[in-house]
Amino acid sequence: MLPQMNGWLSCFSFLLLCTYYMSAARNANTLLELSPQEYFSSLQPGRASLVYFSRDVSPGARLFLEQLENSVGALQDYGISVVKVNCLKEDIPRYCGKENALMKAYLFRGNVLLREFPTDALFDVNAIVANILFALLFNEVKYITTLVELQDLEDSLKRRSNVVFAYVPAIGTPEHRAVMEAAFVYGTAHQFVLTTEVALLKNTVCEDSDALSARLFFCHCQRVLDLTQPCRRTPMVQSLTTLNIHTYLKLMAAPIVTEVAEDPEKVSTVHLQLGLPLVFILSQKETYEVDKRTAEFVAWQLLGKAGVALLSRDSVDLNVLLRSNVALKTAEEGVPIKYLVLEDTDEIIALVEDKIKAEQIQEDEDESDNNDQEIQDDQVMEAVYRDRKRELPLELIRTLTEETFNAALMETAHMVVLFYASWEAVSLVMLQSYVEVAIALKGIQGISLAKVNCWDWPDVCMKQNVTQFPITKMYEKGARPLTYTGMLGTAELLRFLRLSSISCPVKLTTIEEVDEYLSGEVYADSSSYHSTSVLGIFHPSMKEAREAFVEAGKMLRGYVITGLYAEDDALVLARKYAVPLPALLLARREAHRIDSVLLSKQSAPDIVQTIRSQLLETFPEITVENLPDYLSLEKPLLILFSDGGLNRRVRMEMLSLANGKGHEAFLACWMNLKTTPVGRGALKAYFSIPPPLPLLAWVNFHSSGEVFAFPSDQSVTETNILSWLEKLIAGLEIPSATLSDEAWKPPLPAYNFLHTMEATLPEFTVHAVDSRGGADELQQAEKVSEETLTVREEQVEELGLEAEKGQSPGRDLRGTAPRLAGREKSPKRHTEL
């Protein structure tokens, strides 16, 4: 009976053990939650643990906890446990007592505290893993800031060890994580050195480091025999990922030249195993020393790109031409070895590099479809990473909190506030532009700049109706806030702020004031930010039209200066400029003329549309920024594509055509492909093989979608173009392409930049109105905004010219932190042309 009982006990114990390990496996990536006593009693000597002490979970802390939980598995791979300690169960004054203590995470080794981390420094899994490994490997990974430190370290390691030198633009980036993970594995074999100083990188490389992001170099100090000689440095050409660095270090550890004495088809080296080619230098006994030096020279030039082997003809019976001196073996199976006759080492190096370049181009083409979703964010983050070490004079920008926000709005006539998230790439791009604007506005009275980090103060952002970031708003005492909806560039934002500080429409009461206004004497200090001033003229009895113009002026504030004259002698102005009332006068400063326009439609949206159309140029240069306004005219485009500026003759011919008879039926315009290179993508869509430039094309987006090319053998003259257009309209011309009308959408909702991008030429759009004006007012303004912008937003996407210079003015907050409630908008449908 006893043996049977022992058997049952053994079986039961085994089942318990299996259950335990299965449960542990399921929970391996789950954030462990303990009381303070449970945590401190579980600490083991030498074992690292990352712990967050939590009391009440705020929206900002909630996102941090999500990222912390996502990092559990990655940190456990390095023997680091991750714990959340609940301070509600038990209070520990040092970690649970103060509010700022709850915004930190702590790294322990055993019961010894190694480091405290602000939670905003651990903004995602990459940042968490990079920072924790950096802290644990602090003695193994040297951090330096100058070239002298690097040289001293290299000198101290000559003949003893090699150096892996890495530059990352910022701590916590994916590249920083990759370097730290490599240091964790290879730290005993090489000395790792890290810097975030771009000046040090500039002193290390010869190329323009402003165009570089993270870089890594292998310093061959162990091979140095003469201590007076510097260590060779081999740059890593691939992007810094964990796999690429691992591959790179394996190649650096391989022999510089491998001597072989067997059939090349049977030779296998680490280079071939890693997918790189192997170059054979064919040698013989009489030229062995010379051939060996040649092989070593070529090997150093191709280090990290290909392997080099010295093959003795005397040991292998090669059935090849005797004059063949080089062979190339690739990693592809079944591809025969190529035996070549080359004149010098430059030809060998060019042979390999050209092959690598061709393979890279093919690989990029094959993967382009898969990477489409990453391109937009990668470009933004690349810019952020490249510039994050730049010192920003943030002292010019006031940081607002929940306690100081309302009081700050009352301290100055115009308070500009940037609502952003400190961890988000587009926000950081906007912050750089914002700082440059602050520098430009330094010393100007009446305008103050401030910022609110929505990660730290989500309640402030929610109360201010911030549903996407980054968003810039201008607050004025007694008025509704103005929301900036333009591009992210410095010039655009600065223009908006300078023009927004002018309360529009400006009310004029005398003819003399009108003359000063139209001449530009009024607000002369802002003349560089606008080229046209608009004046509305009304008889005092035209109350509804006058009020609609006032509303239109408020909607356009920040993008165009508007004035209002509604006195008894308004008819005097009407007779002077030969226009019946109500009317608009447009003072065009650059053209030195004043145009008059009858206001036939007198609602606020109609007045806005009238002003917009009047500010459009006769023969405009199409850019990404102004394209929406010109497409809103719903006319076919007669567009001249040019690889640079237009010569005077062609410009005069096109201007004559644009002003001539029948010009209302189409829009004559041109595009400079040097300043707007995205237009080359449009040409590629229009013509499988684009004709030579300059190229005149007729593009009808709004009906047939047909594209016609002006005959390249004819000169661009008004007569020739009109004759060609007559044939085209008569159906005698064959279209070069017909554009697809298939519906398409952005690859991801967050990439719908064109949905939120507003046109910035001719320097205005309809304003969004904040909730401070009331819910009804907000809904009405949104309705007006959507009605006036729907056509423009859809059409800018038709041409396929995605925002090359500007990015979205905001990133949707839904699904990110702080999780603010966002108003859902119906998706737009686009036509791919």
TAMOMO-V463097 format. One line per field, one symbol per residue. psi: psi as a letter, one per 40 degrees, with the letter a starting at -180 (. if undefined). burial: 1 if it has 16 or more other ideal C-beta (glycine too) atoms within 10 Angstrom, else 0. A space follows every 10 residues. Layout:
BEGIN
psi=???
burial=???
END
This chain:
BEGIN
psi=dddddddddd dddddddddd ddddddedeh hhhiiddddd eehihehihh ihhichhidd dddddddddd eddddddefh ihihhheddh hhdddedidd defiihhihb ehhdiihhde egeadddddd ddddddfddd hhhieidddd dddddeehed iihhhhhhdi heiddddddd dddddededi hhhiiehddd ddedidihed eibiihihhg ddehdheeii hihhihdiig iddddddddd ddeiidhhhi fihddehhid dddeeiihhh hhiiddfddd dddddddddd dehediihih hhddehghgi ideheiihhi ehiehihhhi hididddddd dddddddddd ddddddeddd edeedddddd ddddddedeh hhgeeehhhi addeddddde eidhhhhhhi heehdddddd dddddddddd ehehiehihi ihheddgddd dddefheiii hhihhhheii ihhheaieid dddddddddd ehhiihhiei ddddddddee dhfdeedeei ehihhhhiid egdddddddd dddddehedi hiihhfidfd ddddddefhi iiihhhhhdd efihiihhgd hfiddddddd ddddeiidgi hhiddedddd deefiihghh higaiiiddd ddddddddea heeeeihhii hhedegeedd ddddddhdgh iiiihhihhg decdeihihh heeiigiddd ddddddddde eeihidihii fiiiiidide egdddehiie hgfiihiihi edeidddddd dddddddded ddddddedee gihddiiiei hheheaiigi hihhihiiii hh.
burial=0000000000 0000000000 0000000000 1101010010 0010000111 1111100111 1011101110 1101100101 1111111000 0000110000 1111111110 0000101011 1111111111 1111111000 1101001001 0011001100 0111111111 1111111111 1111011001 1111111101 1101000010 0111111111 1001000000 1011010001 1101111110 1101001101 0001001011 1100011111 1110000000 1001100110 1111111111 1110000100 0001111111 0000001011 0000000110 1100010000 0000000000 0000010001 1011111110 0100001101 0000100110 0101111111 1011111111 1111111100 1000001111 1111111101 1101111111 1111110001 1111111111 0111111111 1101110100 0011001100 0110000011 0111111110 0100110111 1111111111 1111111001 0011001010 1111111000 0000011010 0101101111 1100110011 1111111111 1110111111 1100010001 0011011100 0010011111 1110010110 0110110001 1001111111 1100111111 0000010000 1001100100 0010111010 0000010001 1111111111 1111111111 0000000100 1001100110 0111111111 1110011111 1110011101 0000000001 101
END
